[in-house]
Amino acid sequence: MNQADSQPHRSDPDFLILHALRCVGVAGVERIATASGLSLDETLARLHGHADRQLVSLDPGPFGGWSLTGKGETTERKLIQDELLRTDARDFVTDCYERFLSINPNLLQISTDWQIRRFGTSQSMNDHSDADYDNKVLSRLIRIDYRAQPICGDLASRLLRFGLYADRLSIALDRSLAGESAYVSDNLDSYHTVWFQLHEDLLTTLGISREEERRRYSD
């Protein structure tokens, strides 16, 4: 591999818009910009360009947003395949994905424990009035992030777009530790939400459905 090939691959912005929509589903401009790493102005301009090519559509209703069309989904899948082939990154991403899966159950349990407290056989919503309990859950989240950041860093060393997740997870963790409890699992920029999008990105990149994942990796 020559020096040029050793540099992380920078994805085309038009692809990033389509891929962001594939990972987050129906979304507004701000959420797409955050997921793609592009500015709001560039995101909106490229969305309208994609709409002209019938790759995306806009539902202007109060619960609407931008989404991929059938043509857009086909185009995005081809671009993903082309990117993996051009960068020869499939095996590398697969290895990172399997490392991610090894800690995914821990993060899901942390999110559950943040929302629900158990007392013997009973349970109730966590009202976050017990600082000792919350701090123990946050300590587990810190340990998960310590393991997740190297995975994101390794992914970004080959496909630069994955670097966004490291930054977004760090921001969510910092805000959680600063007392903003919603940033653990309860808003669109929470640690759990960004984690879910990273999981979806890995699945989408490798062309694996969640059902296929369950069949492949179930105990």
C-alpha positions as CSV (number, residue, x, y, z in Angstrom):
1,M,0.0,0.0,0.0
2,N,1.5,3.4,-1.0
3,Q,1.4,6.6,1.1
4,A,-1.7,7.9,-0.7
5,D,-3.5,4.7,0.0
6,S,-2.7,4.8,3.7
7,Q,-4.6,8.1,4.1
8,P,-8.2,7.8,5.4
9,H,-10.8,7.9,2.6
10,R,-12.9,11.1,2.5
11,S,-16.4,10.3,1.3
12,D,-18.2,12.4,-1.3
13,P,-20.6,14.9,0.3
14,D,-23.5,13.8,-2.0
15,F,-23.0,10.3,-0.7
16,L,-22.8,11.5,2.9
17,I,-26.3,13.0,2.6
18,L,-27.8,9.8,1.2
19,H,-26.0,7.7,3.7
20,A,-27.1,9.8,6.6
21,L,-30.7,9.4,5.6
22,R,-30.1,5.6,5.3
23,C,-28.9,5.5,8.9
24,V,-31.3,7.9,10.6
25,G,-34.4,7.5,8.5
26,V,-36.9,10.3,8.0
27,A,-35.2,13.5,9.4
28,G,-35.1,17.2,9.3
29,V,-32.2,19.2,7.9
30,E,-30.4,19.8,11.2
31,R,-30.4,16.1,12.1
32,I,-29.1,15.2,8.6
33,A,-26.4,17.8,8.9
34,T,-25.3,16.4,12.2
35,A,-25.2,12.9,10.9
36,S,-23.3,13.8,7.7
37,G,-20.9,16.3,9.2
38,L,-21.8,18.9,6.7
39,S,-23.0,22.5,7.3
40,L,-26.7,23.3,7.3
41,D,-26.4,25.3,4.1
42,E,-24.6,22.6,2.2
43,T,-26.9,19.9,3.6
44,L,-30.0,21.8,2.4
45,A,-28.4,22.6,-1.0
46,R,-27.5,18.9,-1.6
47,L,-30.9,17.7,-0.4
48,H,-32.6,19.9,-3.0
49,G,-30.1,18.6,-5.7
50,H,-30.9,15.0,-4.7
51,A,-34.7,15.8,-4.8
52,D,-34.2,17.1,-8.4
53,R,-32.7,13.7,-9.3
54,Q,-35.6,11.9,-7.4
55,L,-33.2,10.4,-4.9
56,V,-34.9,12.0,-1.9
57,S,-38.3,13.4,-1.1
58,L,-39.7,15.9,1.5
59,D,-42.8,15.4,3.5
60,P,-43.6,18.9,4.8
61,G,-46.1,17.8,7.4
62,P,-45.5,18.5,11.1
63,F,-44.2,14.9,11.6
64,G,-42.5,14.8,8.2
65,G,-39.0,15.3,6.9
66,W,-36.6,14.2,4.3
67,S,-36.3,10.6,3.3
68,L,-34.8,8.4,0.6
69,T,-36.8,7.3,-2.4
70,G,-36.5,3.8,-3.8
71,K,-34.1,5.2,-6.3
72,G,-32.2,6.9,-3.6
73,E,-31.9,3.6,-1.6
74,T,-30.5,1.8,-4.7
75,T,-28.1,4.6,-5.4
76,E,-26.8,4.7,-1.8
77,R,-26.3,0.9,-1.7
78,K,-24.2,1.1,-4.9
79,L,-22.1,3.9,-3.5
80,I,-21.5,2.0,-0.3
81,Q,-20.3,-1.1,-2.3
82,D,-18.1,1.1,-4.5
83,E,-16.6,2.8,-1.5
84,L,-15.7,-0.5,0.2
85,L,-14.3,-1.9,-3.0
86,R,-12.2,1.2,-3.7
87,T,-10.8,1.3,-0.2
88,D,-10.5,-2.4,0.2
89,A,-12.0,-1.9,3.7
90,R,-14.7,-4.6,4.0
91,D,-12.6,-7.0,6.2
92,F,-11.3,-4.1,8.3
93,V,-14.8,-2.7,8.9
94,T,-16.1,-6.2,9.7
95,D,-13.4,-6.6,12.4
96,C,-14.4,-3.3,13.9
97,Y,-18.1,-4.2,13.7
98,E,-17.5,-7.4,15.6
99,R,-15.5,-5.5,18.3
100,F,-18.5,-3.2,18.5
101,L,-20.9,-6.1,18.9
102,S,-18.9,-7.4,21.8
103,I,-19.7,-4.4,23.9
104,N,-23.1,-3.5,22.5
105,P,-25.1,-5.5,25.1
106,N,-23.3,-3.6,27.9
107,L,-24.4,-0.3,26.4
108,L,-27.9,-1.4,26.0
109,Q,-28.0,-2.6,29.6
110,I,-26.6,0.8,30.8
111,S,-29.4,2.6,28.9
112,T,-32.0,0.4,30.5
113,D,-30.6,0.8,33.9
114,W,-30.5,4.6,33.5
115,Q,-34.2,4.6,32.7
116,I,-35.5,1.9,35.0
117,R,-34.6,0.9,38.6
118,R,-35.2,-2.5,39.9
119,F,-36.0,-3.4,43.5
120,G,-36.2,-7.1,43.9
121,T,-38.9,-8.3,41.6
122,S,-40.4,-4.8,41.1
123,Q,-39.2,-1.9,39.0
124,S,-39.9,1.7,38.5
125,M,-38.8,4.6,36.3
126,N,-35.6,6.2,37.4
127,D,-36.4,9.7,38.6
128,H,-32.7,10.5,39.1
129,S,-33.2,11.5,42.7
130,D,-30.5,9.0,43.8
131,A,-27.2,10.5,42.9
132,D,-25.2,7.5,44.0
133,Y,-27.2,5.1,41.8
134,D,-26.9,7.5,38.8
135,N,-23.1,7.9,39.3
136,K,-22.6,4.2,39.3
137,V,-24.4,3.9,35.9
138,L,-22.4,6.9,34.6
139,S,-19.2,5.2,35.7
140,R,-20.2,2.2,33.6
141,L,-20.9,4.5,30.6
142,I,-17.4,6.0,31.0
143,R,-15.9,2.5,30.8
144,I,-17.9,1.7,27.7
145,D,-16.8,4.9,26.0
146,Y,-13.2,4.0,26.9
147,R,-13.6,0.8,24.8
148,A,-15.7,2.4,22.1
149,Q,-13.5,5.3,21.2
150,P,-10.6,3.1,19.8
151,I,-13.1,1.3,17.6
152,C,-14.3,4.7,16.2
153,G,-10.8,5.8,15.8
154,D,-9.8,2.7,13.9
155,L,-12.8,3.0,11.6
156,A,-12.0,6.6,10.9
157,S,-8.4,5.7,10.0
158,R,-9.8,4.0,6.9
159,L,-13.2,5.7,6.3
160,L,-13.0,9.3,7.7
161,R,-16.8,9.6,8.1
162,F,-16.7,7.3,11.1
163,G,-14.8,9.9,13.0
164,L,-18.0,11.8,13.6
165,Y,-19.2,9.2,16.0
166,A,-16.2,9.5,18.3
167,D,-16.9,13.3,18.6
168,R,-20.6,12.9,19.0
169,L,-20.2,10.2,21.7
170,S,-17.7,12.3,23.6
171,I,-20.0,15.3,23.5
172,A,-23.0,13.2,24.8
173,L,-20.8,11.7,27.5
174,D,-19.5,15.1,28.7
175,R,-23.0,16.5,28.8
176,S,-24.3,13.5,30.7
177,L,-21.5,13.8,33.3
178,A,-22.3,17.5,33.6
179,G,-25.8,16.7,34.8
180,E,-27.8,16.7,31.6
181,S,-29.5,13.4,32.2
182,A,-31.2,13.3,28.8
183,Y,-27.9,12.9,27.1
184,V,-27.5,9.3,28.3
185,S,-30.5,7.9,26.4
186,D,-33.4,10.3,26.1
187,N,-32.9,12.7,23.2
188,L,-31.8,12.8,19.6
189,D,-28.2,13.6,20.5
190,S,-27.9,11.2,23.5
191,Y,-25.2,8.7,23.8
192,H,-27.6,5.8,23.2
193,T,-29.0,7.5,20.0
194,V,-25.5,8.1,18.6
195,W,-24.6,4.6,19.5
196,F,-27.7,3.3,17.7
197,Q,-26.7,5.3,14.6
198,L,-23.2,3.9,14.7
199,H,-24.6,0.4,14.8
200,E,-26.9,1.2,11.9
201,D,-24.0,2.7,10.0
202,L,-21.9,-0.5,10.5
203,L,-24.8,-2.7,9.4
204,T,-25.6,-0.5,6.4
205,T,-21.9,-0.3,5.3
206,L,-21.6,-4.1,5.4
207,G,-25.0,-4.8,3.9
208,I,-26.2,-6.8,7.0
209,S,-29.8,-6.6,8.2
210,R,-30.6,-6.7,11.8
211,E,-32.4,-10.0,11.3
212,E,-29.3,-11.4,9.7
213,E,-27.2,-10.1,12.5
214,R,-29.4,-11.9,15.0
215,R,-28.9,-15.2,13.0
216,R,-25.2,-14.8,12.6
217,Y,-24.2,-13.6,16.1
218,S,-26.8,-15.1,18.4
219,D,-25.3,-17.2,21.2
